[in-house]
Amino acid sequence: VDRGEEDVWQREYMAEYVPGGVSKIFPMLVRSMVTPHQQLMKSLSKDLRRIEFYVIADPAAASVFGVLFLALNPHTKRVYCLDEIYEDDQTQMTVVNMGKRIANIKKELAPDNEWMQVYDEAETWFQAEMLDHFNEHYSPTNKAKSDKESGLSLLKDIMLEGNLVISDRCDKLFWEMDNYSKSHQGKIPKTADHLIDCLRYAPSAMNYSLDEIPVEKPDELEVLRGRRWDHNADKSEE
């Protein structure tokens, strides 16, 4: 039930008829997962040497060009959504423009750290042009070998374990996840999921697994997760 898959269980394992209806794919998503950006970065700055940084790109020439900037603490298994690009203006979707914007955000977030860069393998033009214009290498996803439902299921488990922290800069990501719902036929939508796709590609790029249980004490973000988002925002302005 917590994972929003009760209808799947009833249909596939209990052989019950389940009437159609729109249901949220991420029912566990709550505002307390959102943290003021400066507070999040302050927490990460205490342990930058062990933090891994990722750029995940979902390039497009027509619909939405999405980019997600992530960090992973491999010891606590916590995934941080640091920033995003959500570009729906086709005149701004050139590789030169997007490449400059990506570089500026990386420089602001973690200028001295190495970034692992990943892109949707279907958009090979993006890899070639980023290499040509910026001498930046992007590794392809392996989405052709991955099941979308399995990827979404892992994201749900990460969230249920309390291991997803979202910066308040990632408002489009939160909006996509909050509105991501199955159709009346129980189908996963193929629209308004550009940043969700970036997040779904991330665990594979990170070699992420929940098998190992973290033994470290929770950091200050554990406290933040128990507060309301607007309360956190008020505190950050004091």
RAJO-V221179 format. One line per field, one symbol per residue. phi: phi as a letter, one per 30 degrees, with the letter a starting at -180 (. if undefined). psi: psi as a letter, one per 20 degrees, with the letter a starting at -180 (. if undefined). A space follows every 50 residues. Layout:
# RAJO-V221179
phi: ???
psi: ???
This chain:
# RAJO-V221179
phi: .edibddddddccchcdcedldbddcdddbdddcbeedddddddddbddc dccbccccdacbdbccbbcbbbcddcidccccaabbcccddcdddddddd dddddedddadccdcdbbbdddcdededdddddbhccbcddcddccdddd ddddeddddddiccbcdddcddddddddcdbdddcicddcbhbddddedd ddedddhdbcddcdcdddddddddddcdddddddddcd
psi: ghjkkhhgghghhikqpoqqqpqphmiipqhiipqpghgghgghhikhhi ppqqpopnqqigepopppoqqpoihijpppogrqpnojohijjqhgghhg gggggghggmhjqqpppqroihmhhggghhgghikpppqqrlhhiqpghg ghhhgghgghikjpppqihlhhgggghhjoqqrhjjqpqjrlkghggghh hghghilpqjgppqiqqqaiihghiirqghgggghii.
